[in-house]
Amino acid sequence: MEHKYKPRGVCSYEMKIEIEENIIRKVIIEGGCAGNTIGISRLVEGMEIDEAIKRLKGIQCGSRGTSCPDQLAKALEELNKIKASK
């Protein structure tokens, strides 16, 4: 299953997440700080969705109140809701 998410309040403008069962297979983050977003993507690949949410949720970037990792957690939460409704 592939999911696209439009992050809010951060420099990145799109997140594409590919999951298989409950495992994150691939994450592509468009925009933002390339080194950080590529690093985050590679770290969560192979991880269970709930574990990634637990690790990333609430991380802040300066005074923005969110960050690319936090927005990825929100995207994964949204994905969980979509899966649950099917």
ROSE-4610 file (N, C-alpha, C; in Angstrom, 1 decimal, always signed):
// ROSE-4610
residu = [M/M/M/E/E/E/H/H/H/K/K/K/Y/Y/Y/K/K/K/P/P/P/R/R/R/G/G/G/V/V/V/C/C/C/S/S/S/Y/Y/Y/E/E/E/M/M/M/K/K/K/I/I/I/E/E/E/I/I/I/E/E/E/E/E/E/N/N/N/I/I/I/I/I/I/R/R/R/K/K/K/V/V/V/I/I/I/I/I/I/E/E/E/G/G/G/G/G/G/C/C/C/A/A/A/G/G/G/N/N/N/T/T/T/I/I/I/G/G/G/I/I/I/S/S/S/R/R/R/L/L/L/V/V/V/E/E/E/G/G/G/M/M/M/E/E/E/I/I/I/D/D/D/E/E/E/A/A/A/I/I/I/K/K/K/R/R/R/L/L/L/K/K/K/G/G/G/I/I/I/Q/Q/Q/C/C/C/G/G/G/S/S/S/R/R/R/G/G/G/T/T/T/S/S/S/C/C/C/P/P/P/D/D/D/Q/Q/Q/L/L/L/A/A/A/K/K/K/A/A/A/L/L/L/E/E/E/E/E/E/L/L/L/N/N/N/K/K/K/I/I/I/K/K/K/A/A/A/S/S/S/K/K/K]
num = [1/1/1/2/2/2/3/3/3/4/4/4/5/5/5/6/6/6/7/7/7/8/8/8/9/9/9/10/10/10/11/11/11/12/12/12/13/13/13/14/14/14/15/15/15/16/16/16/17/17/17/18/18/18/19/19/19/20/20/20/21/21/21/22/22/22/23/23/23/24/24/24/25/25/25/26/26/26/27/27/27/28/28/28/29/29/29/30/30/30/31/31/31/32/32/32/33/33/33/34/34/34/35/35/35/36/36/36/37/37/37/38/38/38/39/39/39/40/40/40/41/41/41/42/42/42/43/43/43/44/44/44/45/45/45/46/46/46/47/47/47/48/48/48/49/49/49/50/50/50/51/51/51/52/52/52/53/53/53/54/54/54/55/55/55/56/56/56/57/57/57/58/58/58/59/59/59/60/60/60/61/61/61/62/62/62/63/63/63/64/64/64/65/65/65/66/66/66/67/67/67/68/68/68/69/69/69/70/70/70/71/71/71/72/72/72/73/73/73/74/74/74/75/75/75/76/76/76/77/77/77/78/78/78/79/79/79/80/80/80/81/81/81/82/82/82/83/83/83/84/84/84/85/85/85/86/86/86]
x = [+0.8/+0.0/+0.9/+0.5/+1.3/+0.4/+1.0/+0.2/+1.0/+0.3/+0.9/+0.3/+1.2/+0.9/+1.5/+0.7/+1.1/+1.5/+2.8/+3.1/+2.8/+2.6/+2.2/+3.2/+3.6/+4.5/+5.9/+6.3/+7.7/+8.2/+9.5/+10.0/+9.7/+9.5/+9.1/+7.7/+7.4/+6.0/+5.3/+5.9/+5.2/+6.0/+5.2/+5.8/+5.1/+5.9/+5.4/+5.8/+4.9/+5.2/+4.6/+5.5/+5.1/+5.2/+4.0/+4.0/+3.6/+4.0/+3.6/+3.3/+2.0/+1.5/+1.6/+2.4/+2.6/+4.0/+4.7/+6.2/+6.3/+7.1/+7.5/+8.5/+8.2/+9.1/+9.9/+9.3/+10.0/+9.4/+10.2/+9.7/+10.5/+9.8/+10.4/+9.9/+10.7/+10.3/+10.8/+9.9/+10.2/+10.4/+11.5/+11.7/+12.4/+12.6/+13.3/+14.8/+15.4/+16.9/+17.2/+17.8/+17.9/+18.7/+19.7/+20.5/+19.6/+18.9/+18.0/+16.9/+16.2/+15.0/+15.4/+16.5/+17.0/+17.4/+18.1/+18.4/+17.2/+16.2/+15.0/+14.4/+14.3/+13.7/+14.4/+15.7/+16.4/+16.3/+16.2/+16.1/+14.8/+13.7/+12.4/+12.1/+12.8/+12.5/+12.8/+11.9/+12.0/+11.4/+11.0/+10.4/+8.9/+8.3/+6.9/+6.3/+5.1/+4.5/+4.4/+3.9/+3.7/+5.0/+6.0/+7.3/+7.9/+7.7/+8.2/+7.4/+6.1/+5.3/+5.8/+6.0/+6.5/+7.8/+8.7/+10.0/+10.0/+9.1/+9.2/+8.2/+7.1/+6.0/+6.5/+6.2/+6.6/+7.9/+8.7/+10.0/+9.8/+10.5/+10.2/+11.5/+11.2/+12.2/+12.1/+13.0/+13.0/+11.7/+11.1/+9.8/+8.6/+8.8/+7.7/+6.5/+6.8/+5.8/+5.7/+6.5/+6.5/+7.9/+8.0/+9.3/+9.0/+9.9/+9.7/+9.5/+10.3/+10.0/+8.6/+8.2/+6.8/+5.8/+6.0/+5.0/+4.9/+6.1/+6.1/+5.3/+5.4/+4.6/+3.1/+2.7/+1.3/+0.9/+1.7/+1.4/+1.1/+2.0/+1.8/+0.6/+0.2/-1.0/-2.2/-2.2/-3.2/-3.3/-2.2/-2.2/-2.8/-2.5/-3.2/-4.7/-5.2/-6.6/-7.2/-6.6/-7.0/-7.1/-6.0/-6.0/-7.1/-7.4/-8.4/-9.8/-10.0/-11.3/-11.7/-10.7/-10.9/-11.3]
y = [-1.2/+0.0/+1.2/+2.2/+3.5/+4.6/+5.5/+6.6/+7.9/+8.9/+10.3/+11.2/+12.0/+12.9/+14.3/+15.3/+16.7/+17.3/+17.4/+17.9/+19.3/+19.7/+21.1/+21.7/+23.0/+23.7/+23.3/+22.6/+22.3/+22.6/+22.4/+22.7/+21.6/+20.4/+19.4/+19.6/+19.1/+19.4/+18.1/+17.0/+15.7/+14.5/+13.6/+12.4/+11.2/+10.3/+9.1/+7.9/+7.1/+6.0/+4.7/+3.7/+2.4/+1.4/+0.8/-0.2/-1.6/-2.6/-4.0/-4.6/-5.0/-5.4/-4.3/-4.4/-3.4/-2.8/-3.1/-2.7/-1.6/-0.6/+0.5/+0.0/+0.0/-0.5/+0.6/+1.8/+2.9/+4.2/+5.2/+6.6/+7.5/+8.4/+9.4/+10.7/+11.6/+13.0/+14.0/+14.7/+15.7/+17.1/+17.8/+19.1/+18.9/+19.9/+19.8/+19.7/+19.4/+19.3/+17.9/+17.7/+16.4/+15.4/+15.8/+14.9/+14.4/+15.2/+14.8/+13.9/+14.3/+13.6/+12.2/+12.2/+10.9/+10.0/+10.6/+9.8/+9.2/+10.1/+9.6/+8.5/+8.7/+7.7/+6.3/+6.3/+5.1/+4.4/+5.2/+4.7/+4.0/+4.5/+3.9/+2.7/+2.6/+1.5/+0.2/-0.8/-2.0/-2.0/-0.9/-0.7/-0.8/-1.4/-1.4/+0.0/+0.2/+1.6/+2.1/+1.4/+1.9/+2.3/+1.5/+1.8/+3.1/+3.4/+4.6/+5.8/+5.6/+6.7/+7.0/+6.0/+6.2/+7.0/+6.7/+7.3/+8.7/+9.0/+10.3/+11.3/+10.9/+11.8/+12.8/+14.1/+15.1/+15.8/+15.3/+15.9/+17.3/+18.3/+19.7/+20.2/+21.1/+21.8/+23.3/+23.7/+25.1/+25.4/+26.5/+26.9/+26.6/+25.8/+25.5/+24.7/+24.0/+23.1/+21.8/+21.5/+20.2/+20.1/+19.0/+18.8/+17.8/+17.5/+16.5/+15.1/+14.8/+13.5/+13.4/+14.5/+14.6/+14.5/+15.1/+15.1/+13.7/+13.0/+11.6/+10.7/+11.0/+10.2/+10.5/+11.7/+12.1/+11.4/+11.3/+10.6/+9.1/+8.5/+7.1/+6.9/+7.8/+7.7/+7.8/+8.7/+8.8/+7.5/+6.9/+5.6/+4.5/+4.5/+3.5/+3.7/+4.9/+5.1/+4.6/+4.8/+4.4/+2.9/+2.2/+0.7/+0.2/+0.9/+0.4/+0.5/+1.5/+1.7/+0.7/+0.0/-0.9/-2.3]
z = [+0.0/+0.0/+0.0/-0.8/-0.9/-0.4/+0.4/+1.0/+0.7/+0.3/+0.1/+1.1/+1.7/+2.8/+2.5/+2.7/+2.6/+4.0/+4.3/+5.7/+5.8/+7.1/+7.4/+8.4/+8.2/+9.1/+9.0/+7.9/+7.8/+6.3/+6.1/+4.7/+3.7/+4.1/+3.2/+2.7/+1.5/+0.9/+0.5/+0.5/+0.3/+0.9/+1.4/+1.9/+1.2/+0.7/+0.1/+0.9/+1.4/+2.3/+1.6/+1.6/+1.1/+2.2/+2.5/+3.6/+3.0/+3.7/+3.4/+4.7/+4.9/+6.1/+7.1/+8.2/+9.2/+9.2/+8.1/+8.0/+7.0/+7.3/+6.4/+5.4/+4.2/+3.2/+2.5/+2.3/+1.7/+2.1/+2.3/+2.5/+1.7/+0.9/+0.2/+0.7/+1.1/+1.6/+0.6/+0.0/-1.0/-0.3/-0.5/+0.1/+1.5/+2.2/+3.5/+3.3/+4.4/+4.5/+4.0/+2.8/+2.2/+3.1/+3.7/+4.6/+5.7/+6.3/+7.4/+7.0/+5.9/+5.4/+4.9/+4.2/+3.7/+4.8/+5.8/+7.0/+7.7/+8.0/+8.6/+7.8/+6.5/+5.7/+5.8/+5.7/+5.8/+7.2/+8.2/+9.6/+9.8/+9.3/+9.5/+8.6/+7.5/+6.6/+7.3/+7.2/+7.9/+9.3/+9.7/+11.1/+11.1/+12.2/+12.3/+12.4/+11.9/+11.8/+13.3/+14.2/+15.6/+16.3/+16.0/+16.6/+16.0/+14.7/+14.1/+14.7/+14.8/+15.4/+16.8/+17.6/+19.0/+19.0/+18.1/+18.2/+17.6/+16.6/+15.9/+16.4/+17.0/+17.3/+18.4/+18.1/+19.1/+18.9/+18.0/+17.8/+17.2/+17.7/+17.2/+16.5/+15.5/+14.8/+15.2/+16.0/+16.5/+17.2/+16.8/+17.5/+16.6/+15.6/+14.7/+15.3/+16.4/+17.0/+16.3/+15.3/+14.6/+13.9/+13.2/+12.4/+11.3/+10.5/+9.4/+10.1/+11.1/+11.8/+12.4/+13.0/+13.6/+12.6/+11.4/+10.3/+9.7/+9.7/+9.3/+10.2/+11.5/+12.5/+12.3/+12.0/+11.7/+10.4/+9.4/+8.2/+8.5/+9.3/+9.7/+10.5/+11.4/+12.1/+11.2/+10.2/+9.2/+8.4/+8.1/+7.4/+8.2/+9.5/+10.4/+10.4/+10.4/+10.4/+9.1/+8.0/+6.7/+6.7/+7.2/+7.2/+8.1/+9.2/+10.2/+9.6/+8.7/+8.1/+7.0/+6.5/+5.4/+5.9]
